[in-house]
Amino acid sequence: MTNQELTELVEEISLTYFKKPFVHQAFFNRRLKTTGGRYHLKDHHLDFNPLVFEKYGKAELISVIKHELCHYHLHIAGRGYQHKDVDFKRLLKATGGARYAKPLAAPKSLFCYQCASCQTPLYRQRKVDTKKYVCGRCRGKLIFIGRKTYDHSIQQTG
């Protein structure tokens, strides 16, 4: 999908769901890493992460477009356009936009260590020199266990 096709899709969704025209530009921005889209307050254009379309398809892209159009139309109307505002939450629910984009980041790989004395697990993004560093709880020797992949899409509660 090109930027021109994206802009036409945004214009169509704006007229269909918001009954208002979208008169600015929409672009794909590969520099976006963790967010699905972005609304620019100064010049009113929209950026979208192309990974949303590539990984999840057109349906997910449309829900992200609805989310960004909520920011767009509320800001232009002078109403509450931020995520915390009641106007934004109501409009987002009415149009069926996504509250959050699906996870886009690749799973992280962590280095796993365990204390030889107290058996406490230790996870680090960078490798630790086990000859130099010791356990923070009991000062015991650290043993390298292996690498573990941590997926950000899994939500932990508690």
DAQUIJO-V244076 format. One record per pair of residues at least 12 apart in sequence whose C-alpha atoms are under 10 Angstrom apart, sorted by the first residue. I is the first residue (numbers start at 1). J is the second residue. D is the distance in whole Angstrom. If there is no record, write none. Layout:
i=<I & I>
j=<J & J>
d=<D & D>
//
This chain:
i=<1 & 1 & 1 & 1 & 1 & 2 & 2 & 3 & 3 & 3 & 3 & 3 & 3 & 3 & 4 & 4 & 4 & 4 & 5 & 5 & 6 & 6 & 6 & 6 & 6 & 6 & 6 & 7 & 7 & 7 & 7 & 7 & 7 & 7 & 7 & 7 & 8 & 8 & 8 & 9 & 9 & 9 & 10 & 10 & 10 & 10 & 10 & 10 & 10 & 10 & 10 & 10 & 10 & 11 & 11 & 11 & 11 & 11 & 13 & 13 & 13 & 13 & 13 & 13 & 14 & 14 & 14 & 14 & 14 & 14 & 16 & 17 & 17 & 17 & 17 & 17 & 18 & 18 & 18 & 18 & 18 & 18 & 18 & 20 & 21 & 22 & 22 & 22 & 22 & 22 & 23 & 23 & 24 & 24 & 24 & 24 & 24 & 25 & 25 & 25 & 25 & 25 & 26 & 26 & 26 & 26 & 26 & 26 & 26 & 26 & 27 & 27 & 27 & 27 & 27 & 27 & 28 & 28 & 28 & 28 & 28 & 28 & 28 & 29 & 29 & 29 & 29 & 29 & 29 & 30 & 30 & 30 & 30 & 30 & 31 & 31 & 31 & 31 & 32 & 32 & 32 & 32 & 32 & 32 & 33 & 33 & 33 & 33 & 33 & 33 & 33 & 34 & 34 & 34 & 34 & 34 & 34 & 34 & 34 & 35 & 35 & 35 & 35 & 35 & 35 & 35 & 35 & 35 & 35 & 35 & 35 & 36 & 36 & 36 & 36 & 36 & 36 & 36 & 36 & 36 & 36 & 36 & 36 & 36 & 36 & 36 & 36 & 36 & 36 & 36 & 37 & 37 & 37 & 37 & 37 & 37 & 37 & 37 & 37 & 38 & 38 & 38 & 38 & 38 & 38 & 38 & 39 & 39 & 39 & 39 & 39 & 39 & 39 & 40 & 40 & 40 & 41 & 41 & 41 & 41 & 44 & 44 & 44 & 44 & 44 & 45 & 45 & 46 & 46 & 46 & 46 & 46 & 47 & 47 & 48 & 48 & 48 & 48 & 49 & 49 & 49 & 51 & 51 & 51 & 52 & 52 & 52 & 52 & 52 & 55 & 55 & 55 & 56 & 56 & 60 & 60 & 60 & 60 & 61 & 61 & 61 & 62 & 62 & 62 & 63 & 63 & 63 & 63 & 63 & 63 & 63 & 63 & 64 & 64 & 64 & 64 & 64 & 64 & 64 & 65 & 65 & 66 & 66 & 66 & 66 & 66 & 66 & 66 & 67 & 67 & 67 & 67 & 67 & 67 & 67 & 67 & 67 & 67 & 67 & 67 & 67 & 68 & 68 & 68 & 68 & 69 & 69 & 69 & 69 & 69 & 70 & 70 & 70 & 70 & 70 & 70 & 70 & 70 & 70 & 70 & 71 & 71 & 71 & 71 & 71 & 73 & 73 & 74 & 74 & 74 & 75 & 83 & 102 & 103 & 103 & 103 & 103 & 104 & 104 & 105 & 105 & 105 & 106 & 106 & 106 & 106 & 106 & 107 & 107 & 107 & 107 & 107 & 107 & 108 & 108 & 108 & 108 & 108 & 108 & 109 & 109 & 109 & 109 & 109 & 109 & 109 & 109 & 109 & 110 & 110 & 110 & 110 & 110 & 110 & 110 & 110 & 110 & 110 & 110 & 111 & 111 & 111 & 111 & 111 & 111 & 111 & 111 & 111 & 111 & 111 & 111 & 112 & 112 & 112 & 112 & 112 & 112 & 112 & 112 & 112 & 112 & 112 & 112 & 112 & 113 & 113 & 113 & 113 & 113 & 113 & 113 & 113 & 113 & 113 & 113 & 114 & 114 & 114 & 114 & 114 & 114 & 114 & 114 & 115 & 115 & 115 & 115 & 115 & 115 & 115 & 115 & 115 & 115 & 115 & 116 & 116 & 116 & 116 & 116 & 116 & 116 & 116 & 117 & 117 & 117 & 117 & 117 & 117 & 117 & 118 & 118 & 118 & 118 & 118 & 118 & 119 & 119 & 119 & 119 & 120 & 120 & 120 & 120 & 120 & 120 & 121 & 121 & 121 & 121 & 122 & 122 & 122 & 122 & 122 & 122 & 123 & 123 & 123 & 123 & 124 & 124 & 125 & 127 & 128 & 128 & 129 & 129 & 130 & 130 & 130 & 131>
j=<28 & 50 & 53 & 54 & 58 & 27 & 28 & 25 & 26 & 27 & 28 & 29 & 47 & 48 & 25 & 26 & 27 & 28 & 26 & 27 & 25 & 26 & 27 & 28 & 48 & 61 & 65 & 22 & 23 & 24 & 25 & 26 & 27 & 28 & 45 & 46 & 22 & 25 & 26 & 26 & 62 & 65 & 22 & 23 & 24 & 25 & 26 & 46 & 62 & 65 & 66 & 68 & 69 & 23 & 24 & 25 & 26 & 69 & 62 & 63 & 65 & 66 & 69 & 95 & 65 & 66 & 69 & 70 & 72 & 73 & 95 & 66 & 69 & 94 & 95 & 96 & 66 & 69 & 70 & 73 & 91 & 94 & 95 & 73 & 73 & 44 & 45 & 69 & 72 & 73 & 44 & 45 & 43 & 44 & 45 & 46 & 72 & 43 & 44 & 45 & 46 & 47 & 38 & 39 & 44 & 45 & 46 & 47 & 48 & 65 & 45 & 46 & 47 & 48 & 49 & 50 & 46 & 47 & 48 & 49 & 50 & 51 & 53 & 46 & 47 & 48 & 49 & 50 & 51 & 47 & 48 & 49 & 50 & 51 & 47 & 48 & 49 & 50 & 47 & 48 & 49 & 50 & 51 & 104 & 49 & 50 & 51 & 103 & 104 & 105 & 106 & 49 & 51 & 101 & 102 & 103 & 104 & 105 & 106 & 47 & 48 & 49 & 51 & 52 & 64 & 100 & 101 & 102 & 103 & 104 & 105 & 48 & 49 & 50 & 51 & 52 & 53 & 60 & 61 & 63 & 64 & 65 & 67 & 68 & 98 & 100 & 101 & 102 & 103 & 104 & 49 & 50 & 52 & 61 & 64 & 65 & 67 & 68 & 101 & 64 & 65 & 67 & 68 & 69 & 71 & 72 & 67 & 68 & 69 & 70 & 71 & 72 & 75 & 68 & 71 & 72 & 71 & 72 & 75 & 76 & 71 & 72 & 73 & 75 & 76 & 68 & 72 & 65 & 68 & 69 & 71 & 72 & 65 & 68 & 61 & 64 & 65 & 68 & 61 & 64 & 104 & 103 & 104 & 105 & 64 & 101 & 102 & 103 & 104 & 102 & 103 & 104 & 102 & 104 & 97 & 98 & 101 & 102 & 97 & 98 & 101 & 96 & 97 & 98 & 92 & 95 & 96 & 97 & 98 & 99 & 100 & 101 & 96 & 97 & 98 & 99 & 100 & 101 & 102 & 97 & 98 & 91 & 92 & 95 & 96 & 97 & 98 & 99 & 83 & 88 & 89 & 91 & 92 & 93 & 95 & 96 & 97 & 98 & 99 & 100 & 101 & 81 & 92 & 97 & 98 & 81 & 91 & 92 & 95 & 97 & 82 & 83 & 87 & 88 & 89 & 90 & 91 & 92 & 95 & 97 & 83 & 87 & 88 & 91 & 92 & 88 & 91 & 87 & 88 & 91 & 88 & 99 & 153 & 151 & 152 & 153 & 154 & 152 & 153 & 151 & 152 & 153 & 149 & 150 & 151 & 152 & 153 & 148 & 149 & 150 & 151 & 152 & 153 & 125 & 148 & 149 & 150 & 151 & 152 & 123 & 124 & 125 & 126 & 147 & 148 & 149 & 150 & 151 & 122 & 123 & 124 & 125 & 126 & 127 & 146 & 147 & 148 & 149 & 150 & 123 & 124 & 125 & 126 & 127 & 128 & 144 & 145 & 146 & 147 & 148 & 149 & 124 & 125 & 126 & 127 & 128 & 142 & 143 & 144 & 145 & 146 & 147 & 148 & 149 & 127 & 128 & 130 & 135 & 141 & 142 & 143 & 144 & 145 & 146 & 147 & 135 & 140 & 141 & 142 & 143 & 144 & 145 & 146 & 134 & 135 & 136 & 137 & 138 & 139 & 140 & 141 & 142 & 143 & 144 & 134 & 135 & 138 & 139 & 140 & 141 & 142 & 143 & 135 & 137 & 138 & 139 & 140 & 141 & 142 & 135 & 137 & 138 & 139 & 140 & 141 & 135 & 140 & 142 & 143 & 135 & 136 & 137 & 138 & 140 & 142 & 135 & 142 & 143 & 145 & 135 & 136 & 142 & 143 & 144 & 145 & 145 & 146 & 147 & 148 & 147 & 148 & 147 & 144 & 142 & 144 & 142 & 144 & 142 & 143 & 144 & 143>
d=<9 & 9 & 9 & 10 & 10 & 8 & 8 & 9 & 7 & 5 & 6 & 10 & 10 & 10 & 9 & 8 & 8 & 10 & 9 & 10 & 9 & 6 & 7 & 8 & 9 & 10 & 10 & 9 & 9 & 8 & 6 & 5 & 7 & 10 & 10 & 9 & 9 & 9 & 9 & 9 & 8 & 9 & 7 & 10 & 10 & 9 & 7 & 9 & 8 & 7 & 8 & 10 & 8 & 8 & 9 & 9 & 9 & 10 & 8 & 10 & 8 & 7 & 9 & 10 & 9 & 8 & 7 & 9 & 10 & 9 & 10 & 8 & 10 & 9 & 6 & 9 & 9 & 8 & 8 & 8 & 9 & 10 & 8 & 8 & 9 & 10 & 10 & 8 & 9 & 8 & 9 & 9 & 8 & 7 & 6 & 8 & 10 & 9 & 8 & 5 & 7 & 9 & 10 & 9 & 9 & 6 & 5 & 6 & 8 & 10 & 8 & 6 & 5 & 6 & 9 & 9 & 9 & 6 & 5 & 6 & 6 & 9 & 10 & 9 & 6 & 6 & 6 & 7 & 10 & 9 & 8 & 6 & 6 & 8 & 10 & 10 & 8 & 10 & 8 & 8 & 6 & 9 & 9 & 10 & 7 & 10 & 9 & 10 & 7 & 7 & 10 & 9 & 10 & 9 & 9 & 7 & 6 & 6 & 10 & 10 & 8 & 7 & 10 & 9 & 10 & 9 & 7 & 9 & 8 & 8 & 9 & 6 & 5 & 8 & 8 & 6 & 9 & 9 & 8 & 10 & 6 & 9 & 10 & 9 & 10 & 8 & 5 & 8 & 9 & 8 & 6 & 9 & 9 & 9 & 7 & 8 & 8 & 7 & 8 & 9 & 9 & 9 & 7 & 10 & 9 & 10 & 10 & 6 & 8 & 10 & 7 & 7 & 10 & 10 & 9 & 8 & 9 & 8 & 8 & 9 & 10 & 7 & 10 & 9 & 9 & 10 & 8 & 9 & 7 & 8 & 10 & 8 & 9 & 9 & 8 & 8 & 8 & 9 & 9 & 10 & 9 & 10 & 7 & 10 & 8 & 8 & 8 & 9 & 7 & 10 & 10 & 8 & 8 & 10 & 9 & 8 & 8 & 8 & 10 & 9 & 9 & 10 & 8 & 9 & 10 & 9 & 7 & 5 & 5 & 9 & 9 & 9 & 10 & 6 & 6 & 8 & 8 & 7 & 10 & 8 & 9 & 10 & 7 & 7 & 7 & 5 & 7 & 10 & 10 & 9 & 10 & 9 & 6 & 10 & 9 & 8 & 5 & 6 & 7 & 9 & 9 & 10 & 9 & 9 & 9 & 10 & 10 & 9 & 10 & 9 & 9 & 10 & 9 & 7 & 9 & 10 & 7 & 6 & 9 & 8 & 8 & 10 & 7 & 9 & 9 & 10 & 10 & 8 & 7 & 9 & 10 & 9 & 8 & 9 & 7 & 6 & 9 & 9 & 9 & 9 & 7 & 9 & 10 & 9 & 8 & 8 & 9 & 10 & 6 & 6 & 4 & 6 & 8 & 8 & 8 & 6 & 5 & 6 & 8 & 10 & 9 & 7 & 10 & 6 & 6 & 4 & 6 & 9 & 10 & 6 & 6 & 5 & 7 & 9 & 9 & 6 & 5 & 6 & 7 & 6 & 5 & 6 & 7 & 6 & 8 & 8 & 8 & 6 & 5 & 6 & 9 & 7 & 9 & 10 & 9 & 10 & 10 & 9 & 6 & 5 & 5 & 6 & 7 & 10 & 10 & 9 & 9 & 10 & 10 & 6 & 5 & 4 & 5 & 7 & 9 & 8 & 10 & 8 & 6 & 5 & 7 & 7 & 10 & 8 & 6 & 9 & 9 & 8 & 9 & 6 & 6 & 5 & 6 & 9 & 10 & 9 & 10 & 10 & 6 & 6 & 6 & 7 & 9 & 10 & 7 & 8 & 5 & 7 & 9 & 9 & 8 & 7 & 9 & 7 & 10 & 10 & 9 & 9 & 10 & 8 & 10 & 8 & 9 & 10 & 9 & 9 & 9 & 10 & 9 & 8 & 10 & 9 & 10 & 9 & 10 & 10 & 10 & 9 & 9 & 10 & 10 & 10 & 9 & 9 & 9 & 9 & 10 & 6 & 7 & 8 & 10>
//
